[in-house]
Amino acid sequence: MKISNLSGMFGFEAVFPAEGTTPIVDAYTSDLLSDVMAKAVEGSVLITIQAHKNTIAVASLIGIRAIIICNARPVPDDMVQAARDEAIAIFRTTMTQFEVSGLLYRELRG
């Protein structure tokens, strides 16, 4: 699965699409950024409600190429700009983290 599939397959809103051909190898769900730094792997999608530019900084550090913001949280302009600077895609959905995690688990682990 590629980042570009996130909008089409699941209906996530592309706040900042970045490079859509990047493959997704895993997903990680957490709102604690120190946990993400310790456990997420490169090539993952981060599933979270943390909609701020520090989330982009952590994603960049690890090599996460896409973030899904759940519960229709607003995404501030400074987060979008940071995502643009780091080429990290941001998606938003009304779904909960549990729902998104289930969808991606099924797709990635089939």
C-alpha distances in whole Angstrom, upper triangle without the diagonal:
4,7,8,7,9,12,11,10,12,15,15,17,16,19,18,15,15,13,10,9,9,6,6,8,10,12,15,18,21,24,26,25,27,25,21,23,24,21,18,16,15,11,11,11,15,16,20,23,24,24,26,26,26,23,21,24,23,19,20,22,19,17,15,13,12,15,15,19,20,23,23,25,26,24,27,28,28,25,23,25,24,21,22,24,21,18,16,15,16,15,18,18,22,20,21,19,20,18,15,15,15,12,10,12,12,8,7,11,11
4,5,5,8,10,11,11,12,14,14,15,14,16,15,12,12,10,7,6,5,4,5,9,11,12,16,18,21,23,25,24,26,24,21,22,24,21,18,16,14,10,11,10,14,15,19,22,23,22,24,23,24,21,19,22,21,17,18,20,18,15,13,10,10,13,14,18,19,23,22,24,24,22,25,25,25,22,20,22,21,18,18,20,18,15,13,11,14,13,17,18,21,20,21,20,21,19,16,16,17,14,12,14,15,11,10,14,15
4,5,6,8,10,10,11,13,11,12,10,13,11,8,9,8,5,6,6,6,6,10,11,12,14,16,19,21,23,21,24,23,19,21,23,20,17,16,14,10,10,9,12,13,16,19,19,19,20,20,21,18,16,19,18,15,16,18,17,14,11,8,7,10,11,14,16,20,19,20,21,19,21,21,22,18,17,19,18,14,15,17,15,12,10,8,10,10,13,15,18,18,19,18,19,18,14,15,17,14,12,15,16,13,12,16,17
4,6,7,7,9,11,11,10,11,9,12,11,8,9,8,4,6,8,9,10,14,15,15,18,19,22,24,26,24,27,26,23,24,26,24,20,19,17,14,14,12,15,16,19,21,22,20,22,22,23,20,18,21,21,18,19,22,20,17,14,11,10,12,13,16,18,21,20,21,21,19,22,22,23,20,17,19,19,16,16,19,17,13,12,9,11,10,14,15,19,18,20,19,21,19,16,17,19,15,14,17,17,14,14,18,19
4,6,5,6,8,9,9,12,11,14,14,11,12,11,8,9,10,10,10,13,14,14,17,19,22,23,26,25,28,26,23,25,27,24,21,20,18,15,14,12,15,15,18,21,22,21,24,24,25,22,20,24,23,19,21,24,21,19,16,13,11,13,13,16,17,20,19,21,22,21,24,24,25,22,20,22,22,18,19,22,20,17,15,12,13,11,14,14,17,17,19,18,19,17,14,15,16,12,11,14,14,11,12,16,15
4,6,6,6,7,6,9,8,12,12,10,12,12,9,11,11,11,10,13,13,12,15,16,18,20,23,22,25,24,20,23,25,22,19,18,18,14,13,10,12,12,15,17,19,18,20,21,22,19,18,21,21,17,19,22,20,18,14,12,9,10,9,12,13,16,16,17,18,17,21,21,22,19,17,20,20,17,18,21,19,16,13,10,10,8,10,11,14,13,15,14,16,14,10,12,14,10,9,13,13,11,12,16,16
4,6,6,5,5,6,6,10,11,9,12,13,10,13,14,14,13,17,17,16,18,18,21,22,25,24,28,26,23,26,28,25,22,22,21,18,16,13,15,14,16,18,20,18,21,22,23,20,19,23,23,20,21,24,23,20,17,15,12,12,10,13,14,16,15,17,17,16,20,20,22,19,17,20,21,17,18,21,20,17,15,11,11,8,9,10,13,13,16,16,18,15,12,15,16,13,12,16,16,14,15,19,19
4,6,6,7,9,10,14,14,12,15,15,11,13,15,15,15,18,18,18,20,21,24,25,28,28,31,29,26,28,30,28,24,24,23,19,18,16,18,17,20,21,23,22,25,25,27,24,23,26,26,23,24,27,26,23,20,17,15,16,14,16,17,19,18,20,21,20,23,24,26,23,21,23,24,20,21,24,23,20,18,14,14,12,13,13,15,15,18,18,20,16,14,17,17,13,13,17,16,13,16,19,18
4,6,8,11,12,16,17,14,17,17,13,14,16,14,14,16,16,16,18,19,22,24,27,27,30,28,25,28,29,26,23,23,22,19,17,15,17,16,19,21,23,22,25,26,28,24,24,27,26,23,25,27,25,23,20,18,15,16,14,16,16,18,18,20,22,21,25,26,27,24,22,25,26,22,23,26,24,21,19,16,15,13,14,13,15,14,17,17,17,14,12,14,14,10,10,13,12,10,13,16,15
4,6,9,11,14,16,14,17,18,15,16,17,16,14,17,16,15,17,17,20,21,25,25,28,26,23,26,28,25,22,22,22,19,17,14,15,14,16,17,20,20,23,24,26,22,22,26,25,22,24,27,25,23,19,17,14,14,11,13,13,14,14,17,19,19,23,24,26,22,21,24,24,21,22,26,24,21,19,15,14,11,11,9,11,10,13,13,14,11,9,12,12,8,9,13,12,11,13,16,15
4,6,9,12,14,13,17,18,15,17,18,18,17,20,19,17,19,19,21,22,25,26,29,27,25,28,29,27,24,24,24,21,19,16,17,15,17,17,20,19,22,24,25,22,22,26,25,22,24,27,26,24,20,18,15,14,12,13,12,14,13,16,17,17,21,22,24,21,19,23,23,20,21,25,24,21,18,15,13,10,9,8,10,10,14,15,16,13,11,14,15,12,13,16,16,14,17,20,19
4,6,9,11,11,14,16,13,16,17,17,15,18,17,15,17,16,18,19,22,22,26,24,22,24,27,24,21,22,22,19,17,13,14,12,13,14,16,15,18,20,22,18,18,22,22,19,21,24,23,21,17,15,12,11,8,9,10,11,10,13,14,14,17,18,20,17,16,19,20,17,18,22,20,18,15,12,10,6,6,5,8,9,12,13,15,12,10,13,14,12,12,16,16,15,17,20,20
4,6,9,9,13,15,14,17,18,19,17,21,20,18,19,18,20,20,23,23,26,26,23,25,28,26,23,24,23,20,18,15,15,14,15,14,16,14,17,18,21,18,17,21,22,19,21,24,23,22,18,16,12,11,9,10,11,12,10,12,12,11,15,15,18,15,13,17,18,15,16,20,19,17,15,11,9,5,5,6,9,11,14,15,18,15,13,16,18,15,16,19,20,18,20,23,24
4,5,5,9,12,11,14,15,16,16,19,19,17,19,19,20,20,23,22,26,25,22,24,27,25,22,22,21,18,17,14,14,14,15,15,16,14,16,17,19,17,15,19,20,17,18,22,21,19,16,13,10,10,9,10,12,15,12,13,13,11,14,14,16,14,11,14,15,12,13,16,16,13,11,8,6,5,7,9,13,14,17,17,20,18,15,18,20,17,16,20,21,19,20,23,24
4,6,9,13,13,17,17,19,18,21,21,19,19,19,20,19,22,21,24,24,21,23,26,25,22,23,21,19,18,15,15,14,15,14,14,12,13,14,17,15,13,17,18,16,17,21,21,19,16,14,11,10,10,10,12,14,11,12,10,8,10,10,12,10,8,11,12,10,11,14,14,12,11,8,5,5,7,10,13,15,17,17,21,19,16,19,22,19,19,22,24,22,23,26,27
4,6,9,10,14,14,17,16,20,20,18,19,20,20,20,22,21,24,24,21,22,25,25,21,21,19,17,17,14,14,15,16,16,16,13,14,13,16,14,12,15,17,14,15,19,19,17,14,11,9,10,11,12,15,17,15,15,13,10,12,11,12,10,7,9,10,7,7,11,11,9,8,5,5,7,10,13,16,18,20,19,22,21,18,20,23,21,19,23,24,22,22,26,27
4,6,7,10,11,14,14,18,18,17,19,20,21,21,24,22,25,25,21,23,26,24,21,20,18,15,15,13,14,15,17,18,18,16,17,16,18,16,14,17,18,15,15,19,19,16,14,10,9,10,11,13,16,19,17,17,16,13,15,14,16,13,10,12,13,9,9,13,12,9,8,5,6,7,11,14,17,19,20,20,23,21,18,20,22,19,18,21,22,20,20,24,25
4,6,9,9,13,13,17,18,17,19,20,22,22,24,22,24,25,21,21,25,24,20,19,16,14,15,13,15,17,18,20,19,17,17,16,18,16,13,15,17,14,13,17,17,14,12,9,8,11,13,15,18,21,20,20,18,15,17,15,16,13,10,11,12,8,7,10,9,5,6,5,8,10,14,17,21,22,23,22,25,24,20,21,24,21,19,22,24,21,21,24,26
4,6,6,10,12,15,17,17,20,21,23,24,26,23,26,26,22,22,25,24,20,18,15,13,14,13,16,18,20,22,22,20,20,19,20,18,15,17,18,15,14,17,17,13,12,9,9,13,15,18,21,24,22,23,22,19,20,19,19,17,14,15,15,11,10,12,11,7,8,7,11,13,16,19,23,23,25,23,26,24,21,22,24,21,19,22,23,20,19,23,24
4,6,8,10,14,16,16,19,21,23,24,26,24,27,26,22,23,26,24,20,19,16,13,14,13,15,17,20,22,22,21,22,21,22,19,17,20,20,16,16,20,18,15,13,10,9,13,14,17,20,23,22,22,22,19,21,21,21,19,16,17,17,14,13,16,14,10,10,8,11,12,15,18,21,21,23,22,24,22,19,20,22,19,16,19,20,17,17,20,21
4,6,9,12,15,16,19,22,24,26,28,26,28,27,23,24,26,24,20,18,15,12,14,14,17,19,22,24,25,24,24,23,24,22,19,21,21,18,17,20,19,15,14,11,12,15,17,20,22,26,25,26,25,23,25,24,24,22,19,20,20,16,16,18,16,12,12,11,14,15,19,21,24,24,25,24,25,24,20,21,22,20,17,20,20,17,16,19,20
4,7,10,12,14,17,19,22,24,25,23,25,24,20,20,22,21,17,15,12,8,10,11,14,17,20,23,23,22,23,21,22,19,17,19,18,15,14,17,15,11,10,8,9,13,15,19,21,25,24,25,25,22,24,24,23,20,19,20,18,15,15,17,14,11,10,10,13,15,18,20,24,23,24,22,24,23,19,19,21,19,16,18,19,16,14,18,19
4,6,9,12,15,18,21,23,24,23,24,23,19,20,21,19,15,13,11,7,9,10,14,16,19,23,23,23,24,23,23,20,18,20,19,15,16,18,15,12,11,9,10,14,15,19,21,25,25,25,26,24,26,26,26,22,21,22,21,17,18,20,17,14,13,12,15,16,19,20,24,22,23,21,22,21,18,17,19,16,13,15,16,13,11,14,16
4,6,8,11,14,17,20,21,20,21,20,16,18,19,16,13,11,9,6,6,7,11,13,16,20,20,21,22,22,21,18,17,19,17,14,15,17,14,11,9,8,9,11,13,16,18,22,22,23,24,22,25,25,25,21,20,22,20,17,19,20,17,15,12,12,14,14,17,18,21,20,20,17,18,18,14,14,15,13,10,12,13,10,8,12,14
4,7,10,14,17,20,21,20,21,19,15,17,17,14,11,9,8,5,6,8,11,14,17,21,21,22,24,23,23,19,18,20,18,14,16,17,13,11,10,10,11,13,15,18,20,24,25,25,27,25,27,28,27,24,23,25,23,20,21,22,19,17,15,15,17,17,20,21,23,21,21,18,19,19,15,14,15,14,10,11,13,11,7,10,13
4,7,10,13,17,18,17,18,16,13,15,15,12,9,7,8,7,4,6,9,11,14,18,19,20,22,22,21,17,17,19,16,13,16,16,13,12,10,11,11,12,13,16,17,21,22,23,25,23,26,27,26,23,23,25,22,19,22,23,19,18,15,15,16,16,18,19,21,19,18,15,15,16,13,11,12,12,8,8,11,10,7,9,12
4,7,10,13,15,14,16,13,11,13,14,11,8,8,10,8,5,5,6,7,11,14,15,17,19,19,19,15,15,17,15,12,15,16,13,12,9,11,9,10,10,13,14,17,19,19,21,20,23,24,24,20,21,23,21,18,21,22,19,18,14,14,14,14,15,16,18,16,15,11,12,13,10,8,10,10,7,8,11,11,8,10,13
4,7,10,11,11,13,10,7,11,11,8,6,8,10,10,7,6,5,6,9,12,13,15,17,18,16,13,14,16,13,11,14,15,12,12,10,12,11,10,10,12,13,16,18,18,20,19,22,24,23,19,20,23,20,18,21,22,19,19,15,15,15,15,16,16,18,16,14,10,11,13,10,8,11,12,10,10,14,14,12,13,16
4,7,9,10,12,10,8,12,12,10,9,12,14,14,10,8,6,5,6,9,11,14,16,17,16,12,15,16,13,12,16,17,14,15,12,14,12,10,9,10,10,13,16,16,18,18,20,23,22,19,20,23,21,19,22,23,20,20,17,16,15,14,14,14,16,13,11,7,9,11,9,7,11,12,11,11,14,15,14,15,18
4,6,7,9,7,6,10,11,10,9,13,15,16,12,11,8,7,6,8,9,12,14,16,14,11,14,15,12,12,16,16,14,16,13,16,14,11,11,11,11,14,16,15,18,17,19,22,21,18,20,22,20,18,22,23,20,21,17,17,15,16,15,16,17,15,12,9,11,13,12,10,14,16,14,15,18,19,18,19,22
4,6,9,8,8,11,13,12,12,16,17,18,15,13,9,8,5,6,6,10,11,13,12,9,13,14,12,12,16,16,15,17,15,17,15,12,12,10,11,13,15,13,15,15,17,20,19,16,18,21,18,18,21,22,20,21,18,18,15,16,15,16,16,15,12,10,12,15,14,13,17,18,17,18,21,22,21,23,25
4,6,5,7,9,10,11,11,15,17,19,16,15,11,11,9,10,8,12,13,14,11,10,13,13,11,12,16,15,14,17,15,18,17,14,15,14,14,16,18,16,18,17,19,21,20,17,20,22,19,19,23,23,21,22,19,19,18,19,18,19,20,19,16,13,15,18,17,16,19,21,20,20,24,24,23,24,27
4,5,5,6,9,10,10,13,15,17,14,14,10,11,10,11,9,11,11,12,8,7,10,10,7,9,12,11,11,14,12,15,15,12,14,14,15,18,19,17,18,17,18,20,18,15,18,19,16,16,20,20,17,19,16,17,16,18,18,20,21,20,18,15,18,20,18,17,21,22,20,21,24,25,23,24,27
4,5,5,6,9,10,13,15,18,16,16,13,14,13,14,12,15,15,15,11,10,13,12,8,11,13,12,11,15,14,18,17,16,17,17,19,21,23,21,22,20,21,23,21,18,21,22,19,19,23,22,19,21,19,20,20,21,22,23,25,24,21,18,20,23,21,19,23,24,22,22,26,26,24,25,29
4,5,5,6,8,11,14,16,14,14,11,13,12,14,13,16,16,17,13,12,14,14,10,12,15,13,12,15,14,17,17,15,16,17,18,20,22,21,23,21,23,25,23,20,22,24,21,20,24,23,21,22,19,20,20,21,21,22,24,22,19,16,17,20,19,16,20,22,19,19,23,24,21,22,26
4,5,5,5,9,11,13,10,11,8,10,10,13,11,14,15,15,12,9,11,11,8,8,11,10,9,11,10,13,13,12,14,14,16,19,21,19,21,19,21,22,21,17,20,21,18,17,20,20,17,19,15,17,16,18,19,20,22,20,18,14,16,19,17,15,18,20,17,17,21,21,19,20,24
4,6,6,9,10,13,12,13,11,13,13,16,14,16,16,15,12,10,12,10,6,8,10,8,7,10,10,14,15,14,16,17,19,22,24,22,23,21,22,23,21,18,20,21,18,17,20,20,17,18,16,18,18,20,21,23,25,24,22,18,20,23,20,18,22,23,20,20,24,24,21,22,26
4,6,9,11,15,13,15,13,15,15,18,17,19,19,19,15,14,15,14,10,12,14,11,9,13,13,17,17,17,19,20,21,24,26,24,26,24,25,27,25,22,24,25,21,21,24,23,20,22,19,21,21,23,24,25,27,25,23,19,21,23,21,19,22,23,21,20,24,24,21,22,26
4,7,10,12,11,12,11,13,14,17,17,19,20,20,17,14,16,15,12,12,14,12,9,12,12,15,16,15,17,19,20,23,25,24,26,24,26,27,26,22,24,26,22,21,24,24,20,21,19,20,20,21,22,24,25,23,21,17,18,21,18,16,19,20,17,16,20,21,18,18,22
4,7,9,7,9,8,11,12,16,15,17,18,18,15,13,14,14,10,9,12,11,7,9,8,12,12,12,14,16,18,21,23,22,24,22,24,25,23,20,21,23,20,18,21,21,18,18,15,16,17,18,20,21,23,21,19,16,17,19,16,14,17,18,15,15,18,18,15,16,20
4,6,6,9,10,13,15,19,18,20,20,19,17,15,15,15,12,10,11,10,7,7,7,11,12,13,16,18,20,24,25,24,26,24,25,26,25,21,22,23,20,18,21,21,17,17,15,16,17,19,21,22,25,23,22,18,19,21,18,15,18,19,15,15,18,17,14,16,19
4,6,9,10,14,16,20,19,20,20,19,17,15,14,14,11,9,9,9,6,4,5,8,11,13,16,18,21,25,25,25,26,23,25,25,23,20,21,21,18,16,18,18,14,14,12,14,16,18,21,23,26,24,23,20,21,22,19,17,20,20,16,17,20,18,15,17,20
4,7,10,13,16,19,19,20,20,19,18,15,14,15,13,10,11,12,8,6,5,6,8,11,14,17,19,23,24,23,24,22,24,24,23,20,19,21,18,15,17,18,14,13,11,12,14,16,19,20,24,22,22,19,20,21,17,16,18,17,14,15,17,15,12,15,18
4,6,9,13,16,16,17,18,18,17,14,13,15,12,9,11,12,9,8,5,7,7,9,11,14,16,20,21,21,22,20,22,23,22,19,19,21,18,15,18,19,15,14,11,12,13,14,16,18,21,19,18,15,16,17,14,12,15,14,11,12,15,13,11,13,16
4,6,10,13,14,14,16,16,16,12,12,14,12,9,12,13,11,10,6,6,5,6,7,11,13,16,17,17,19,17,19,20,20,16,16,19,17,14,16,18,15,13,10,9,10,10,12,14,17,15,15,12,14,14,11,10,13,12,9,11,14,13,11,14,16
4,6,10,10,11,13,14,13,9,10,12,10,8,11,13,11,11,7,8,6,5,6,8,10,14,15,15,16,15,17,19,18,14,15,18,16,13,16,18,15,14,11,10,10,10,12,13,16,14,13,10,13,14,10,10,13,13,11,12,16,15,14,16,19
4,7,9,11,13,15,14,11,12,15,13,11,15,16,14,14,11,12,9,6,5,6,7,11,12,12,15,14,17,19,19,15,16,19,17,15,18,20,18,17,13,12,10,10,10,10,12,11,9,6,9,10,7,7,11,11,10,12,15,15,14,16,19
4,5,8,11,13,12,9,12,14,12,12,15,16,15,16,13,14,11,7,6,5,6,9,11,10,12,12,15,17,17,14,15,18,17,15,19,20,18,18,14,13,11,11,10,11,12,11,9,7,10,12,10,10,14,14,13,15,18,18,18,20,22
4,6,9,12,12,10,13,15,14,14,17,19,18,19,16,16,13,10,8,5,5,7,9,7,10,10,12,16,16,13,15,18,17,16,19,21,19,20,16,15,12,11,9,10,11,11,9,8,11,13,12,13,16,17,16,18,21,21,21,23,25
4,6,9,9,7,10,12,11,12,15,16,16,17,15,16,13,10,9,7,9,10,11,8,10,9,11,14,13,10,13,16,14,14,17,18,17,18,15,14,12,12,11,13,14,14,13,11,15,16,15,15,19,20,19,20,23,23,23,25,27
4,7,8,7,9,12,12,12,15,17,17,18,15,15,13,9,9,7,9,11,10,7,7,6,7,10,10,7,10,12,12,11,15,16,16,16,13,13,10,11,10,12,14,15,14,13,17,18,16,17,21,21,20,22,25,24,24,27,29
4,6,6,7,9,11,12,13,15,17,17,15,16,14,11,12,10,13,14,14,10,9,7,7,9,8,5,9,11,9,10,13,14,14,15,13,13,11,13,13,16,17,18,18,17,20,21,19,20,24,24,23,25,28,27,26,29,31
4,5,5,7,9,10,11,13,15,15,14,14,13,11,14,12,16,18,17,14,12,9,8,9,6,4,8,8,6,8,11,11,11,13,11,13,11,14,15,18,20,21,21,19,23,24,21,22,26,25,24,26,29,28,27,30,32
4,5,5,6,9,10,11,13,14,13,15,14,12,14,13,16,19,18,15,15,12,12,13,10,8,11,12,9,10,14,13,12,15,13,14,13,16,17,20,22,22,21,19,22,24,21,21,25,26,24,25,29,28,27,29,32
4,5,5,6,9,10,11,12,10,12,11,8,11,10,13,16,16,14,14,11,12,13,11,8,11,12,9,9,13,13,12,13,10,12,11,13,14,17,19,19,18,16,19,20,18,18,22,22,20,22,25,24,23,25,28
4,5,5,6,9,10,10,9,9,9,8,11,12,15,18,18,15,15,12,12,12,10,7,9,10,6,6,10,10,8,10,7,9,9,12,14,17,20,21,20,18,21,22,19,19,23,23,20,22,25,24,23,26,28
4,5,5,6,9,10,10,11,12,12,15,15,18,21,21,19,18,15,14,15,12,10,12,12,8,9,12,10,8,11,10,13,13,16,18,21,24,24,23,20,24,25,22,22,26,25,23,25,28,27,25,27,30
4,5,5,6,9,8,11,12,11,14,15,17,21,21,19,19,16,17,17,15,12,14,15,11,11,14,14,11,13,11,13,14,16,18,21,23,23,21,18,21,23,20,19,23,23,21,22,25,25,23,25,28
4,5,5,6,5,7,8,8,12,13,16,20,20,18,18,15,16,17,15,12,13,14,11,9,13,12,9,10,8,10,11,14,16,19,21,21,20,17,20,21,18,17,21,21,18,19,23,21,19,22,25
4,5,5,6,8,10,11,14,16,19,23,23,21,21,17,18,17,15,12,13,13,10,9,11,10,7,9,8,11,13,16,18,21,24,24,24,21,24,25,21,21,24,24,21,22,26,24,22,24,27
4,6,8,10,13,13,17,18,21,25,25,23,23,20,20,20,18,15,17,16,13,12,15,13,10,12,11,15,16,19,21,24,27,26,25,22,25,26,23,22,25,25,22,23,27,25,23,25,28
4,6,9,11,12,16,18,20,24,25,23,24,21,22,22,20,17,18,19,15,14,16,15,12,13,11,14,16,18,21,23,26,25,24,20,22,24,21,19,23,23,19,20,23,22,19,21,25
4,6,9,11,15,17,20,24,24,23,23,20,22,22,20,17,17,17,14,12,14,14,10,10,9,12,14,17,20,22,25,24,24,21,23,24,20,19,22,22,18,19,22,21,18,20,23
4,6,8,11,14,17,20,21,20,20,18,19,20,18,15,15,16,14,11,14,14,10,10,7,9,11,13,16,18,21,21,20,17,19,20,17,16,19,18,15,17,20,18,16,18,21
4,7,10,13,17,20,20,19,20,17,18,18,17,14,13,15,13,9,11,12,9,7,5,6,9,11,15,17,21,20,20,18,20,20,17,16,19,18,15,17,20,17,16,19,21
4,7,10,13,17,16,16,16,14,16,17,16,13,12,14,13,9,11,13,11,9,5,4,6,8,11,13,17,16,17,15,17,17,13,14,17,15,13,15,18,16,15,18,20
4,6,10,13,13,13,13,11,14,15,15,11,11,14,12,9,12,14,12,11,7,6,5,6,8,11,14,14,14,12,15,15,11,12,16,15,13,15,18,17,16,19,21
4,6,10,10,10,12,11,14,16,16,13,13,16,15,12,15,17,16,14,11,8,6,5,6,7,10,10,10,9,12,12,8,10,13,12,11,14,16,15,15,18,20
4,7,7,7,8,8,11,14,15,11,12,16,15,13,16,18,17,16,13,11,7,6,5,6,9,9,9,8,12,12,10,12,15,14,14,17,19,18,19,21,23
4,5,6,10,10,14,17,18,15,16,19,19,17,20,22,21,20,16,14,11,9,6,5,6,6,5,6,9,9,8,10,13,13,13,16,18,18,19,21,22
4,5,9,11,15,18,19,17,18,21,21,19,22,25,24,23,20,17,14,11,8,6,5,5,5,8,11,10,10,13,15,15,16,18,20,21,22,24,25
4,6,9,12,15,17,15,15,19,19,18,20,23,23,22,19,16,12,10,6,5,4,7,9,11,14,13,12,15,17,17,18,21,22,22,23,26,27
4,6,9,13,14,12,13,17,17,16,19,21,21,21,18,16,12,11,7,8,8,10,11,12,15,15,14,17,19,19,19,22,24,24,25,27,29
4,6,10,12,10,11,14,15,15,17,19,20,20,17,15,12,11,8,10,11,13,14,15,19,19,17,20,22,22,22,25,27,26,27,30,31
4,7,9,7,7,11,11,11,13,16,16,16,14,12,9,9,8,11,13,15,16,16,20,20,18,20,23,22,21,24,27,26,26,29,31
4,6,5,7,9,10,11,13,15,16,16,15,14,11,13,12,15,16,19,19,19,23,23,21,23,26,26,25,28,30,29,29,32,34
4,5,5,6,9,10,10,12,14,15,14,14,12,14,14,17,19,22,22,22,26,26,24,26,29,28,27,30,32,30,30,34,35
4,5,5,6,9,10,10,12,14,13,14,12,15,16,19,21,23,23,23,27,27,24,26,29,28,27,30,32,31,31,34,36
4,5,5,6,9,10,11,12,10,11,9,12,13,16,19,20,20,19,23,24,21,22,26,25,23,26,29,27,27,30,32
4,5,5,6,9,10,10,9,9,8,10,12,16,18,20,21,20,24,24,21,23,26,24,23,26,28,27,26,30,31
4,5,5,6,9,10,10,11,11,14,16,19,22,24,25,24,27,27,24,26,29,28,26,29,31,29,29,32,34
4,5,5,6,8,8,10,10,14,16,20,23,24,24,23,26,27,23,24,28,27,25,27,30,28,27,30,33
4,5,5,6,5,7,7,11,14,17,20,21,22,20,24,24,21,22,25,24,21,24,27,25,24,27,29
4,5,5,7,8,9,13,16,19,23,24,25,24,27,27,23,25,28,26,24,27,29,27,26,29,31
4,6,8,11,12,16,19,22,26,27,27,26,29,29,26,27,30,28,26,29,31,29,28,31,33
4,6,9,11,15,18,21,25,25,26,24,27,27,24,24,27,26,23,26,28,26,24,28,30
4,6,10,13,16,20,23,24,25,23,26,26,22,23,26,24,21,24,26,24,22,26,28
4,7,10,13,17,20,21,21,19,22,22,18,19,22,21,18,21,23,21,20,23,25
4,7,10,14,17,18,19,17,20,20,16,17,20,18,16,19,21,19,18,22,23
4,7,10,14,15,16,15,18,17,14,16,19,17,15,19,21,19,19,22,24
4,7,11,12,13,13,16,15,11,14,16,14,14,17,19,17,18,21,22
4,7,9,11,11,14,13,11,14,16,14,14,18,19,18,19,22,23
4,5,8,9,12,10,9,12,14,12,13,17,18,17,19,21,22
4,7,10,12,10,10,13,14,14,15,18,19,19,21,23,24
4,7,8,6,6,10,11,10,12,15,16,16,18,20,20
4,5,5,6,9,10,11,13,14,16,17,18,20,21
4,5,5,6,8,10,11,12,14,15,16,17,19
4,6,5,6,9,10,10,12,14,15,16,17
4,5,5,6,9,10,11,13,14,15,16
4,5,5,6,8,10,11,12,14,15
4,6,5,6,9,10,10,11,13
4,6,5,6,9,10,10,11
4,6,5,6,9,10,10
4,5,5,6,8,9
4,5,5,6,7
4,6,5,5
4,6,5
4,6
4
